[in-house]
Amino acid sequence: MKKWNPKSWQKKIALHQPVYKDTIELKKTIGKMSNFPPLVFAGEVRNLKNELAKCVNGDGFLLQAGDCAESFAEFHPNNIRDTFRVIMQMSVILTFAAGVPVTKVGRLAGQFAKPRSSPTEKKKGQELDSYLGDMINAIEFTKEGRTPDPKRMIDAYFQSASTQNLLRAFANGGYADLSYVQNWNLDFVKNSSQGSAYKKIANRITESLNFMNAFGINSTNSKQIYETDFYISHEALLLPYETSFARIDSTTGDWYDVSAHMLWIGDRTKQLDGAHVEFCKGISNPIGIKIGPKTNLDELPKLIEVINPQNVPGKIVLIVRMGQENIKKIFPPILKTVTKNGFNVVWSSDPMHGNTEKSNSGYKTRNFLNVISEVKHFFEIHRSEGTKAGGIHIEMTGQNVTECLGGMQKISDEDLGNRYHTHCDPRLNASQSIELAFLLASSLKDF
């Protein structure tokens, strides 16, 4: 670690990085951003790590949720508010079900870059760079739009700063008051076709709040009821951007990436000798690692040791994304290997990325039933192994989009085109996200 510095990754192979034609502009942009104020503070990062440490042994539960890829076009305070609102609704349901604090981490305020399966895309005989997220290039299929532009990183920073500012206001200004959030859940139950099943849970939450109020514990005198802690995260994909926000904390002397509280390494970029692992091993932020079907059982322990050599609880979140058809066969050996090595990790289920399919109408989509199936298998496997399921990681939005099939709205193939707004992967809408939380409640209650 003594040899590590924020640019040491440049000596490694960096996959899924754009090729910037204007290298002078790139250097100028990175230099400019290196002087920008941080989006998060080291003390907040340490608080998150402490909360995640509780999720390792079942004394806490992680809810990580938000956009697949944020966009410049859909930037609006109402969209941020609605996504925050749904995450809060989910957290109240999960807190009641799990009986432990729920740590809320948004895929927000920085999730602007995405790896793609192909570096190029063809349309009508023309081949251009694939869309890599608004931080890198534009979704419009033009040569100018698809050319990576370093100045887009600055635009992403300022949008992230505005988003984070609004999230802080929502979290600490009364919008997260538990009594308000529960009223939102009651409204959802009222309009739900499964109202009777969900109503029992919702009523019990209300009873608990009324019980506390009877003893004088309410939003007027309890900070825990009136406000909440809310953290931000994104994939540490675009390494020049992350490098510019690697700063030394003046109180500890440790390096932190102040672009987010938590970063994660994708399934495509977790090579042990790769640039992304090299960068992430040097920062003190909690690090997520995506665990897909092709995860190497020999390399995974080494990867965990490289990023968390002191085995500190709360440092590593293993985000399992197998697909509902694969998880029962592939996940148990991975779970046993990590457990046998005594690693302190948070196990989180990502039921989205392994369940992507193409609909008959040509849309990239996910079936809500498959999402639910993978989560249930995830909990069942942990139960059988005597280990702790520590969290869930989903792509969702607070908007009433039609991108994923099913749910109580019964979104069909024919409905997908009505409000299909994602710039990348299909997201659960507000209704599907809250329904997922209610369905999860029974699994957590029995866990």
DANOR-V633255 format. One record per residue. RES is the residue in three letters. PHI is phi in radians with two decimals (* if undefined). OMEGA is omega in degrees with one decimal (NA if undefined). Layout:
BEGIN
RES/PHI/OMEGA + RES/PHI/OMEGA
END
This chain:
BEGIN
MET/*/179.2 + LYS/-1.09/-178.7 + LYS/-1.53/-176.1 + TRP/-1.34/168.6 + ASN/-2.60/-173.9 + PRO/-1.03/-179.5 + LYS/-1.87/-178.2 + SER/-1.13/178.0 + TRP/-1.12/-177.0 + GLN/-1.16/176.7 + LYS/-1.54/-179.1 + LYS/-1.89/175.8 + ILE/-1.38/-178.6 + ALA/-1.87/179.8 + LEU/-1.46/175.2 + HIS/1.00/173.8 + GLN/-1.84/178.0 + PRO/-1.21/175.1 + VAL/-1.75/179.1 + TYR/-1.52/-179.3 + LYS/-1.26/-178.7 + ASP/-1.67/-176.7 + THR/-1.21/177.7 + ILE/-1.17/178.1 + GLU/-1.15/177.8 + LEU/-1.08/-179.8 + LYS/-1.10/179.6 + LYS/-1.12/-179.2 + THR/-1.15/-179.9 + ILE/-1.09/178.5 + GLY/-1.10/179.5 + LYS/-1.16/-177.6 + MET/-1.21/179.6 + SER/-1.10/178.3 + ASN/-1.79/179.1 + PHE/-1.27/175.0 + PRO/-1.08/179.2 + PRO/-1.20/174.2 + LEU/-1.48/178.0 + VAL/-2.39/-178.0 + PHE/-2.07/-176.0 + ALA/-1.02/178.9 + GLY/-1.08/177.3 + GLU/-1.16/178.5 + VAL/-1.08/178.4 + ARG/-1.13/176.9 + ASN/-1.09/178.5 + LEU/-1.10/-179.8 + LYS/-1.05/177.8 + ASN/-1.14/177.6 + GLU/-1.18/179.1 + LEU/-1.15/178.0 + ALA/-1.03/178.8 + LYS/-1.24/-179.4 + CYS/-1.30/-178.2 + VAL/-1.10/-175.2 + ASN/-1.91/175.5 + GLY/1.53/177.8 + ASP/-1.59/177.0 + GLY/-2.82/179.8 + PHE/-2.48/-177.8 + LEU/-1.67/170.6 + LEU/-2.00/179.1 + GLN/-1.98/-171.5 + ALA/-2.66/176.8 + GLY/2.69/-170.2 + ASP/-1.23/171.8 + CYS/-1.08/176.4 + ALA/-2.60/177.8 + GLU/-1.14/-179.0 + SER/-2.29/175.4 + PHE/-1.23/-174.6 + ALA/-1.19/-176.2 + GLU/-1.68/-179.8 + PHE/-1.24/-178.9 + HIS/-2.75/-179.4 + PRO/-1.01/179.4 + ASN/-1.15/179.1 + ASN/-1.18/177.9 + ILE/-1.13/179.5 + ARG/-1.03/-175.7 + ASP/-1.17/177.3 + THR/-1.18/176.3 + PHE/-1.03/-178.6 + ARG/-1.05/-179.3 + VAL/-1.16/177.3 + ILE/-1.07/177.4 + MET/-1.13/178.3 + GLN/-1.06/178.7 + MET/-1.07/-175.6 + SER/-1.15/179.1 + VAL/-1.13/178.8 + ILE/-1.10/-177.7 + LEU/-1.24/177.3 + THR/-1.08/179.1 + PHE/-1.10/-176.0 + ALA/-1.21/-176.3 + ALA/-1.40/-178.0 + GLY/1.25/179.3 + VAL/-2.40/178.4 + PRO/-1.09/176.2 + VAL/-1.84/177.5 + THR/-1.51/-174.4 + LYS/-1.77/179.8 + VAL/-2.21/-178.8 + GLY/-1.57/166.6 + ARG/-1.46/-170.5 + LEU/-2.53/174.5 + ALA/1.02/176.6 + GLY/2.70/-177.7 + GLN/-1.51/-173.8 + PHE/-2.02/-177.3 + ALA/-2.24/-177.4 + LYS/-2.40/171.7 + PRO/-1.30/179.2 + ARG/-2.19/-177.4 + SER/-1.20/178.5 + SER/-2.27/-179.5 + PRO/-1.25/-179.6 + THR/-2.27/179.8 + GLU/-2.37/-180.0 + LYS/-1.98/175.0 + LYS/-2.53/176.7 + LYS/0.88/176.1 + GLY/1.45/179.7 + GLN/-1.83/179.7 + GLU/-2.00/-179.7 + LEU/-2.31/175.3 + ASP/-1.02/175.0 + SER/-1.17/173.8 + TYR/-1.24/-174.3 + LEU/-1.98/-177.5 + GLY/1.89/-173.6 + ASP/-1.11/176.7 + MET/-1.19/-174.0 + ILE/-1.96/179.5 + ASN/-2.59/-174.3 + ALA/-1.75/179.5 + ILE/-1.31/179.7 + GLU/-1.10/-175.5 + PHE/-1.49/174.9 + THR/-2.33/-179.0 + LYS/-1.07/179.4 + GLU/-1.15/-177.6 + GLY/-1.16/-176.4 + ARG/-1.49/176.5 + THR/-1.35/-179.7 + PRO/-0.99/-176.9 + ASP/-2.19/-177.0 + PRO/-1.07/-178.8 + LYS/-1.14/177.3 + ARG/-1.13/177.4 + MET/-1.10/178.7 + ILE/-1.18/176.8 + ASP/-1.07/179.7 + ALA/-1.13/178.7 + TYR/-1.06/-176.3 + PHE/-1.18/174.4 + GLN/-1.18/178.0 + SER/-1.09/179.6 + ALA/-1.10/179.1 + SER/-1.15/179.0 + THR/-1.11/-180.0 + GLN/-1.10/178.3 + ASN/-1.07/179.8 + LEU/-1.22/178.2 + LEU/-1.08/177.6 + ARG/-1.08/179.6 + ALA/-1.14/178.3 + PHE/-1.12/-175.3 + ALA/-1.22/-172.5 + ASN/-2.01/-174.9 + GLY/-1.81/177.2 + GLY/1.84/-179.6 + TYR/-1.19/-178.5 + ALA/-1.61/178.1 + ASP/-0.92/-174.8 + LEU/-1.03/-179.8 + SER/-1.16/176.4 + TYR/-1.17/-177.8 + VAL/-1.05/-179.9 + GLN/-1.16/176.4 + ASN/-1.10/176.1 + TRP/-1.11/178.3 + ASN/-1.12/178.8 + LEU/-1.13/176.1 + ASP/-1.11/178.5 + PHE/-1.10/-178.8 + VAL/-1.07/-178.0 + LYS/-1.04/-177.7 + ASN/-1.70/-175.0 + SER/-1.65/176.6 + SER/-1.23/175.6 + GLN/-1.71/-172.7 + GLY/-0.89/-176.1 + SER/-1.13/-178.9 + ALA/-1.22/-176.9 + TYR/-1.35/-176.9 + LYS/-1.10/-179.8 + LYS/-1.08/179.2 + ILE/-1.17/-178.5 + ALA/-1.07/179.7 + ASN/-1.14/179.8 + ARG/-1.20/175.8 + ILE/-1.14/178.3 + THR/-1.06/178.0 + GLU/-1.05/179.7 + SER/-1.13/178.6 + LEU/-1.15/178.1 + ASN/-1.13/178.5 + PHE/-1.09/179.0 + MET/-1.12/-180.0 + ASN/-1.12/178.9 + ALA/-1.11/178.3 + PHE/-1.69/176.6 + GLY/1.45/178.2 + ILE/-1.75/-178.1 + ASN/-2.63/-173.4 + SER/-1.21/-179.9 + THR/-1.37/-176.5 + ASN/-2.29/-178.8 + SER/-2.20/178.9 + LYS/-1.06/-176.7 + GLN/-1.13/179.9 + ILE/-1.56/-173.4 + TYR/-1.42/-176.4 + GLU/-2.39/-176.7 + THR/-2.59/171.0 + ASP/-1.63/-179.1 + PHE/-2.37/-175.3 + TYR/-1.96/179.1 + ILE/-2.06/-178.1 + SER/-2.67/170.7 + HIS/-2.80/177.9 + GLU/-1.28/178.5 + ALA/-1.41/-173.2 + LEU/-1.69/-176.1 + LEU/-1.48/-169.4 + LEU/-1.17/174.9 + PRO/-1.04/177.7 + TYR/-1.12/-178.3 + GLU/-1.12/-179.3 + THR/-1.05/-177.1 + SER/-1.18/-179.0 + PHE/-1.92/172.7 + ALA/-1.44/-175.4 + ARG/-2.27/176.2 + ILE/-1.54/177.9 + ASP/-1.28/-174.6 + SER/-1.19/-177.4 + THR/-1.51/-176.4 + THR/-2.05/-175.9 + GLY/1.40/-179.7 + ASP/-1.61/176.4 + TRP/-1.45/173.8 + TYR/-2.33/169.8 + ASP/-1.64/-172.7 + VAL/-1.57/173.2 + SER/-1.46/-179.4 + ALA/-2.89/175.8 + HIS/-1.26/-177.7 + MET/-2.29/174.7 + LEU/-2.08/172.0 + TRP/-2.36/177.6 + ILE/-1.80/-177.1 + GLY/-1.31/-179.8 + ASP/-1.13/-178.3 + ARG/-1.53/-172.7 + THR/-2.24/-176.2 + LYS/-1.74/178.4 + GLN/-1.08/-176.1 + LEU/-1.00/-179.6 + ASP/-1.80/-175.9 + GLY/-1.58/-175.5 + ALA/-1.20/-176.8 + HIS/-1.19/176.6 + VAL/-1.17/178.6 + GLU/-1.05/179.5 + PHE/-1.19/-173.2 + CYS/-1.21/-178.8 + LYS/-1.23/-175.6 + GLY/-1.69/-178.3 + ILE/-1.74/-174.2 + SER/-1.58/178.2 + ASN/-1.15/166.6 + PRO/-1.04/-177.2 + ILE/-2.13/172.0 + GLY/-1.58/175.7 + ILE/-2.24/178.8 + LYS/-1.28/-178.4 + ILE/-2.00/-177.9 + GLY/-1.79/-176.8 + PRO/-1.08/-177.2 + LYS/-1.70/-179.7 + THR/-1.04/-178.9 + ASN/-1.47/-176.8 + LEU/-1.15/178.2 + ASP/-1.38/-176.4 + GLU/-1.47/-174.5 + LEU/-1.00/177.5 + PRO/-1.02/178.6 + LYS/-1.14/179.5 + LEU/-1.10/179.1 + ILE/-1.10/-179.5 + GLU/-1.16/179.9 + VAL/-1.14/-177.1 + ILE/-1.41/-178.1 + ASN/-2.34/-174.1 + PRO/-1.08/-180.0 + GLN/-1.64/176.8 + ASN/0.97/-178.7 + VAL/-1.31/176.9 + PRO/-1.09/179.5 + GLY/1.64/179.8 + LYS/-1.45/-173.7 + ILE/-2.00/170.7 + VAL/-2.06/176.5 + LEU/-1.61/-173.8 + ILE/-1.76/-171.4 + VAL/-1.51/-179.1 + ARG/-2.32/-172.8 + MET/-1.74/-167.0 + GLY/1.68/-173.5 + GLN/-1.12/178.3 + GLU/-1.42/-174.9 + ASN/-1.75/-165.0 + ILE/-1.09/-176.7 + LYS/-1.14/-177.7 + LYS/-1.58/-170.0 + ILE/-1.60/-173.7 + PHE/-1.23/-176.7 + PRO/-0.94/178.1 + PRO/-1.10/178.1 + ILE/-1.17/179.1 + LEU/-1.05/-179.6 + LYS/-1.15/-179.5 + THR/-1.12/-179.1 + VAL/-1.15/-179.5 + THR/-1.13/-179.4 + LYS/-1.06/-179.5 + ASN/-1.43/176.3 + GLY/1.27/-179.0 + PHE/-1.30/173.7 + ASN/-1.54/-178.7 + VAL/-2.34/169.9 + VAL/-1.66/176.7 + TRP/-1.61/-178.8 + SER/-2.17/-179.5 + SER/-1.64/170.5 + ASP/-1.87/-176.3 + PRO/-1.54/-175.0 + MET/-1.66/-166.6 + HIS/-1.21/179.1 + GLY/-1.51/-175.8 + ASN/-2.08/177.7 + THR/-1.41/179.6 + GLU/-2.51/177.3 + LYS/-1.85/-178.3 + SER/-1.33/178.2 + ASN/-1.08/-179.6 + SER/-1.49/174.5 + GLY/1.70/-179.4 + TYR/-1.47/170.8 + LYS/-1.30/-173.4 + THR/-2.55/174.3 + ARG/-2.43/-179.8 + ASN/-1.64/-177.1 + PHE/-1.01/179.2 + LEU/-1.12/177.9 + ASN/-1.21/176.3 + VAL/-1.05/179.5 + ILE/-1.08/-178.7 + SER/-1.06/-178.9 + GLU/-1.13/179.4 + VAL/-1.08/-179.4 + LYS/-1.10/177.3 + HIS/-1.08/179.3 + PHE/-1.00/179.8 + PHE/-1.20/-179.1 + GLU/-1.10/-179.9 + ILE/-1.14/177.2 + HIS/-1.09/-179.8 + ARG/-1.08/-178.6 + SER/-1.21/-178.6 + GLU/-1.61/-179.1 + GLY/1.29/179.0 + THR/-1.93/-173.7 + LYS/-1.90/169.9 + ALA/-1.36/-169.3 + GLY/-1.81/-178.2 + GLY/3.12/177.4 + ILE/-2.45/-175.2 + HIS/-2.28/-176.1 + ILE/-2.30/171.4 + GLU/-1.69/-175.0 + MET/-2.67/176.0 + THR/-2.54/176.7 + GLY/-1.43/-178.1 + GLN/-1.54/-179.6 + ASN/-1.53/-179.6 + VAL/-1.44/175.0 + THR/-2.17/-176.0 + GLU/-2.10/178.2 + CYS/-2.01/-177.7 + LEU/-1.29/170.2 + GLY/1.55/-172.6 + GLY/1.46/-176.3 + MET/-1.16/174.4 + GLN/-1.36/178.6 + LYS/0.96/178.7 + ILE/-1.17/-176.6 + SER/-1.86/177.8 + ASP/-0.99/-178.8 + GLU/-1.20/-177.5 + ASP/-1.49/-171.9 + LEU/-0.99/-176.7 + GLY/-1.29/-176.3 + ASN/-1.14/-178.2 + ARG/-2.49/178.9 + TYR/-1.69/-168.9 + HIS/-1.96/-173.8 + THR/-1.10/175.2 + HIS/-1.55/-177.5 + CYS/-2.56/-176.6 + ASP/-1.73/179.2 + PRO/-1.19/-176.4 + ARG/-2.03/168.8 + LEU/-1.17/175.5 + ASN/-1.50/-175.5 + ALA/-1.03/-178.0 + SER/-1.12/-179.8 + GLN/-1.13/-179.6 + SER/-1.14/180.0 + ILE/-1.20/176.8 + GLU/-1.07/177.2 + LEU/-1.03/-180.0 + ALA/-1.11/178.7 + PHE/-1.14/178.8 + LEU/-1.18/177.7 + LEU/-1.19/-174.4 + ALA/-0.99/-179.0 + SER/-1.17/178.6 + SER/-1.16/-179.9 + LEU/-1.19/-178.4 + LYS/-1.12/-178.0 + ASP/-1.57/-169.3 + PHE/-1.33/NA
END
